[in-house]
């Protein structure tokens, strides 16, 4: 009954606010206190009792009342943060103000006229009378962020108190060292605080308000997002005295979270998991906070020695560390600074183990169905892992130093395979491919792929016995041959990853070898080659893979060598590719007759191994009715994503100017025209994840409609096909294999494989070419893509309550499918 009365009184207060035509003065505390004093409502209640239409009505008809409501709510948060929330009534008031602001802020951000409201100076916003005028006229946003930061380390509200609270404890709240109140043991903190569901729930409410504050970026068009997010800039700056403990708290909560717990079946159905909700919000807050780039990179290569001591010296050390980290420019993002300076192996081990455990959670198999909790924030985890590798190269090298990287690789490949035909998960495929592209630029990644793979993850792929390299190739083949048509721009990224690791692959299985050869058969089809000015690059990539393996790993790759011998006609056809006008027109006519180039080309035809490695034609997975999806920006091409580096004999790396196959001037000009057209098209439709697939293909075709293949164009790249090594291999081995088959009357391939296994081409092949690695190169296009993708995930994941639902978001498009 009490809760019903509370709802009724709160609803009456909302109605009074929306119906008042005259401004209500800020001094009328009796009126304003109705919204947070003695109000015991959940977030869901607040969202239901404050409809969106009424918020917009107040914003348009009584803007002064809405401004005063925000000001009074922030003022109450500041006052309670200063006093330390000494009683339960104050704590409930803080929660009510937090939930109310979370509800209102998106509707302030969506109106351009209101966007600067929180950054205007409000006299004495939550300040006491004895403070100076300069102190009392700080922007409302800074007051809000400072209050929320203080409340996140408020004893008996969000952290365990280390001392008995007294009436005069307000002064102590401002002097406490928040480094002693880090939420979880881990990086920079060794003592595990006692678990409290109440504290976790309160922290989650405050983090949701923080995310809402940061979300102002969602209401700006992509062209306007180049400026720094002022909310994030202040929160992660030296002006926030809790920056270091907040960073470590967020990171440690994420890495320490274990959804399985003690392993009791169905425990997640019997008990609420407040730590899981907190971990998800902490993860989203952390990746948003890491979005800002360093203004001054002078301290980027420094090392952050986050102490694991818990005595008095620990607090002094942490304070000194944060002070040292703030010596750069005022605009520096301390979260990025701290992340880039972590260097201890025990910290790296904790982070990698925590992320690996959470990424592998949805892959767990149990005898009792649905007996273990499955996390749903794996996309945010992938974004965090990307930022860790991108911002902290020492962490990247640690990941690649041991086979632990495979604990990240396997779930990524699982997600790629699972999402390949789902048009609502195109962004997930992109982030997974980008992570693998980043990892493949390092030699150790290719070496680790040689570890045997034991089947423990259920995936609808061909059964094979081999290594993790085989798994990677099989999954990539599945994505290309049976993935969603919107993944076609990723083909060059997928093949670039295989090219980067190919010099280190010691023994491919027969299944993986046939997958590579099937891709060559598909991409060398004239119907596919002549339909775009860049499709021939895929053939160059595959030939480079074969050359790398033959030149550097011939001894163990007898399965691939045998496959090349069996499919030798493919290479002869490439060497004799027709260049006359008639043959080109005939290929284009075949493409026109087929309804879908994607489906027609990728059918497995005349493959002796079709029973073992055939793939179904492309088929879009059904999407649940009513699903919401966020659009994405178009991605740059592979030549914009990577830079080429050559590995010399002594292991050193030499940066090259251009990683693309040599092209003629005419090829360059035609390709540039198409890229410009595609870039314009990509900006128009934002590469929507849930639009009609045919629309995308039609736009792609129309963007290159002015281009037609000519004999000179075919000749310009045909003469540069790197076929010498493969042709020399065929010239030497084909006669030997044919002779063995005739002399011994062989009909079983086992004997031929044994012969190839013990064969050698030493001194018979051309001089080995230098190893060319294409490393990921950060650029503005990918930065904008990641920002759009990240906010799209956060928008779609926060549906209880729906913080941003039905607001005028401009960073991406939200469509119901």
Secondary structure, 3 states (H helix, E strand, C coil): CHHHHHHHHHHHHHHHHHHCCCCCCCCCHHHHHHHCCCCCCCHHHHHHHCCHHHHHHHHHHCHHHHHHHHHHHHHHHHHHHHHCCCCHHHHHHHHHHHHHHHHHHHHHHCCHHHCCHHHCECCCCCCCCCCCHHHHCCEHHHHHHHHHHHHCCCECCCECCCCCCCCCCHHHHHHCCHHHHCCCCECCECCCCCCCHHHHHHHHHHHHHHHHHHHHHHHCCHHHCCCCCHHHHHHCCCCCCCHHHHHHHHHHHHHHCCCCCCCCCCHHHHCCCHHHHHHHHHHHHHHHHCCCCCCCHHHCCCCECCCCCCCHHHHHHHHHHHHHHCCCCCCCCHHHHHHHHECCHHHHHHHHHHHHHHHHHCCCCCCCCCCCCCCCCHHHHHHHHHHHHHHCHHHHHHHHHCCCHHHHHHHHHHHHHHHCCCHHHHHHHHHHHHHHHHHHCCHHHHHHCCCEECCCCCCCCCCCCEEHHHHHHHHHHHHHHHCCHHHHHHHHHHHHHHHHHHCCCCCCCHHHHHHHHHHHHHHCCHHHHCCCCCCHHHHHHHHHHHHHHHHHCCCCCHHHHHHHHHCHHHHHHHHCCCCCHHHHHHHHHHHHHCCCHHHHHCCCCCCCCHHHHCCCCCCCCCCCCCCEEECCCCCCCHHHHEEEEEECCCCCEEECCCCCCCCCHHHHHHHHHHHHHHHHHHHHHCCCCCCCHHHHHHHHHHHCCCCCCCHHHHHHHHCCCCCHHHHHHHHHHHHHHHHHHHHHCCCCHHHHHHHHHCCCCCCCCCCCCCEEEEEECCCHHHHHHHHHHHHHHHHHHCECCECCCCCCCCCCCEEEC
